[in-house]
């Protein structure tokens, strides 16, 4: 029987370094990023269950806005430290979490339970990079996960949403 992972279990896994993290851009991303962005500039990109995905830095370097959600605070700390990006940290009471925000404001990583994140916090995303999140969540939560993703998308994106994962 498959183990049901909780937010606390994921956060603990990050603290103990027991997560799978790919430290270089993956071929699927580099092969399909142009299709995902459709040659648009300064796209607001959403990275659910972002961990410290290297794709976030790549998108930021290309001038895009990056918003991620992750329950493991250690991952967010490591992302900013390893990439030498200055950030500020603020409490977000309605999420029972924190926001790690780059000094230029173009990277915003929320440390919270993904299922508390909603369009009142951030919305109108023009792209989504799901780097294994759909596989990482419990099977019983997949429909709820997809519904949240769809609710966060800009109108044009919702009409053509194709969610794939590795």
BELVENMO-V832505 format. One record per helix or strand of 2 or more residues. SS is the DSSP state (2 for helix, 1 for strand). FROM is the first residue (numbers start at 0). LEN is the number of residues. Records with the same first field share a line. If there is no record, write none. Layout:
SS=FROM-LEN / FROM-LEN
This chain:
2=6-9 / 26-11 / 53-8 / 72-10 / 92-3 / 113-3 / 132-4 / 138-14 / 154-5
1=43-5 / 64-6 / 86-6 / 96-6 / 106-5 / 126-2
